[in-house]
Amino acid sequence: MKTIVLGVGNQILGDDGVGIHVVNELKKQIKDPNITLDNAVTGGMNLLELLLGYDKAIIIDAVKTNDGKSGDVKRIPLSNFSTMHSCNPHDVSLIEAIEIAKKMGEDKIPKEIIVIGILMKEIPCEFGEKLSEKISSAVPKAIDMTLKEINNKIKNST
Amino acid sequence: MKTITIDPITRLEGHGKINIFLNGQGDVENAYLQIPELRGFERFAQGRRAEDMPQITSRICGVCPVAHHFAATKALDAAFNVDPPSAAKKLRELMYSGYYIYDHILHFYFLGGPDFVVGPDAPAAKRNVLGVIEKAGVEIGKEVIKHRAYGQKITAILGGKATHPVCGLPGGVSKGLNKDEVKEIETMTKSCIDFAKFSLQLFNDIVLKNKDYVDLILSDPYQLKTYNMGLVDKNNKVNFYDGKIRVTDQQGKEKVKFDVKDYTKYVAEHVEEWTYIKFPYLKSVGWKGFKDGKDSGIYRVGPLGRLNAAEGMATPLADKEYKKMFETLGGKAVNSTLAFHWARLIELLYATERAMELIKDPEITSTKIRNPVGEPGEGIGVTEAARGTLIHHYKLDKKGLIDKANLIVATTNNSGAINMSIRDAAIGIIKKGKVNDGLLNMVEMAFRAYDPCFACATHTLPGGMPLEVNIYDHNKKLYKKLRQNL
């Protein structure tokens, strides 16, 4: 089974880049040729293109929430999102991109797409490379959850 | 007073918000678009190595990395007092054409186009790219996806990686092209020219042959008689990568033409207390509030701004389409906001034709692609981002580190006009407090045409409706809430 682990976000917008921090740590721990680790500052169609050809995709990303607690980490199947996008107001969402690709007969879409979401109340709008204390302390948990997710068998299709 | 809030804006994601204020009669009194802007760039940039700026700024936006990359690179050319070799300029412009190809295809078919191709009154659930594919056919859908990807591929071949180009260096580029790459780009470009022609034909058949649409384009609420701004070459033809900044008036006559290094002599910025976004205006005319006409310094950039600010396109097929647009819409200047979509397709055709000229140029495989840099100083760089004129301004210290940095992005250049377009569309469409989904979409169409850039990511957990309308009574108490699923 081929798996891609993708950190999504913007490294120069503080906490928004947390997914990339997580993947950079994972790169030190994972040396399995069946597991690809990469980062992306993009969304929608471009993001989908990066996922094509893998059986499973794990996206690690900052997730804005009104209800949850900042710094919590949640495992969220992609199908639970009504909208999802990153750094990219001009593109379609990943969910829309998948719908379009399916309609076009694309057969390389991963069977399972899981988001490991690091919750936060606000996505920063201020330039900076450092994570806040709260979000920084969520990184080990996100790493653990991702490692666990890599070993999970695919349960249901996206 | 009633307040109508549209939040968040559909399709144009990010947490933009439109507030429409109604008077006691339920008619529109005023309207404002509030969009978040990234803050703290100057402080962030200070003390960094200047040559890192093209990489850093390309991360500001996931869609326009190429525009920021080269605005920064050109600012560094100026700051290090170096003129790149001609082959390097051509490679940069070729890459830039690839960026326009994917960006304009994305906007027309995915974002702005659905309003026209599916129809402004179509149910919201159909007014998206899937609705376009349904109407035009799955085969067309495949062509859209394919050619968008070609544009990406062209930028990736030249830039190293499509999403974060690494090729731009002060004085040139780091990577040239080999013969295989030239062949690959040429094949893709040929196909893109045909697809651009097809797209204009589609626009012609679906939009221009429908009198209702043409009337809509020409209708009062969508007219805005501002000045127009864009880069032009020495023949006053549109150029995306380089040239002088030309400003024309409401009749298409040249108001001023200048080098970007002098932009502070011609452009000033107005500040309003309700938003971080600044409102640039022409200094010589002055800021007169949110008004159009020759006495107001507000100007427009982007596809329509560029076509109005020029005297034609530098390639034959696009120039023909350019003339057709101005003939059809009543001569210069075209002041209809909805004509941005048409202008965007004409620019798509130009980008493909220009890419072909460049890839066929024997110099494109030259290995002389960088000149040595001089002493660090101050530099200003300009490019035409897909959404309009983009300026990077850096001041370097003696060690080549950033001392001061400032960016003027396309959406900022358009911010005055966008607010007016929303207000005018709302005035024309919302009467006596009567609001429904179709009407609201007409208001959204007014600003979607500009394809404004909303800063930073927005990640939303499940639930939450993409469109929410809140109507408040005189006491600002919520009496009606409209929601729609998109």
Contacts between the chains, C-beta under 8 A, distances in Angstrom:
chain1	res1	chain2	res2	distance
A	9	B	457	6.8
A	10	B	59	5.9
A	10	B	62	7.9
A	10	B	456	7.5
A	10	B	457	6.4
A	11	B	59	6.8
A	12	B	44	7.1
A	12	B	56	6.3
A	12	B	59	5.3
A	12	B	60	7.6
A	13	B	38	7.3
A	13	B	456	6.0
A	13	B	457	7.2
A	16	B	456	6.9
A	16	B	457	5.3
A	40	B	163	6.9
A	41	B	59	5.4
A	41	B	62	5.5
A	41	B	65	7.9
A	41	B	163	6.0
A	41	B	164	6.7
A	42	B	62	4.5
A	42	B	163	5.0
A	43	B	62	6.1
A	45	B	106	7.4
A	45	B	145	7.7
A	45	B	148	6.8
A	46	B	62	7.5
A	46	B	152	7.1
A	46	B	162	7.4
A	46	B	163	6.4
A	49	B	149	7.3
A	49	B	152	7.9
A	61	B	459	6.4
A	62	B	457	7.1
A	62	B	459	5.6
A	63	B	459	4.7
A	63	B	460	7.9
A	63	B	461	5.9
A	64	B	458	6.3
A	64	B	459	4.5
A	64	B	460	5.8
A	64	B	461	6.9
A	65	B	461	4.6
A	66	B	461	7.6
A	67	B	461	7.3
A	68	B	461	7.2
A	76	B	461	7.9
A	76	B	462	7.6
A	80	B	462	4.7
A	81	B	460	7.7
A	81	B	461	7.6
A	81	B	462	5.6
A	82	B	460	7.6
A	82	B	462	5.7
A	82	B	463	6.8
A	82	B	464	6.6
A	82	B	466	7.4
A	83	B	13	7.0
A	83	B	460	5.4
A	83	B	464	7.6
A	83	B	466	6.2
A	84	B	459	6.8
A	84	B	460	7.3
A	85	B	13	5.4
A	85	B	457	7.4
A	85	B	458	7.0
A	85	B	459	7.6
A	86	B	62	7.0
A	86	B	457	4.8
A	86	B	459	6.7
A	87	B	61	7.2
A	87	B	62	4.1
A	87	B	456	7.1
A	87	B	457	4.5
A	88	B	61	7.6
A	88	B	62	3.8
A	88	B	63	5.7
A	88	B	457	7.5
A	89	B	12	5.8
A	89	B	13	5.2
A	89	B	14	4.3
A	89	B	63	7.7
A	89	B	452	8.0
A	89	B	453	6.4
A	89	B	454	4.2
A	90	B	12	7.7
A	90	B	63	4.4
A	90	B	103	7.6
A	90	B	106	6.6
A	90	B	107	6.7
A	90	B	111	6.5
A	90	B	451	6.2
A	90	B	453	7.4
A	91	B	62	7.2
A	91	B	63	6.4
A	91	B	106	6.7
A	91	B	110	7.4
A	92	B	110	5.4
A	92	B	111	8.0
A	92	B	128	7.8
A	92	B	129	6.3
A	93	B	13	7.5
A	96	B	128	7.1
A	96	B	129	7.1
A	96	B	130	7.6
A	99	B	130	6.4
A	100	B	129	6.1
A	100	B	130	6.5
A	100	B	133	7.2
A	100	B	141	7.2
A	100	B	145	7.2
A	101	B	145	7.7
A	103	B	130	6.8
A	103	B	133	6.4
A	103	B	138	6.6
A	103	B	141	6.7
A	104	B	138	6.7
A	104	B	141	5.7
A	104	B	142	5.4
A	104	B	145	6.1
A	105	B	138	8.0
A	117	B	459	7.6
A	117	B	461	7.8
A	119	B	461	7.9
A	123	B	456	6.0
A	123	B	457	5.2
A	123	B	458	6.2
A	123	B	459	6.2
A	124	B	456	7.2
A	125	B	36	5.1
A	125	B	37	7.0
A	125	B	38	5.5
A	125	B	39	5.9
A	125	B	455	5.9
A	125	B	456	4.9
A	126	B	38	7.1
A	126	B	39	4.8
A	126	B	40	4.5
A	127	B	38	6.4
A	127	B	39	7.2
A	127	B	40	4.6
A	127	B	41	5.4
A	127	B	43	7.4
A	127	B	44	3.5
A	128	B	40	7.0
A	128	B	44	6.5
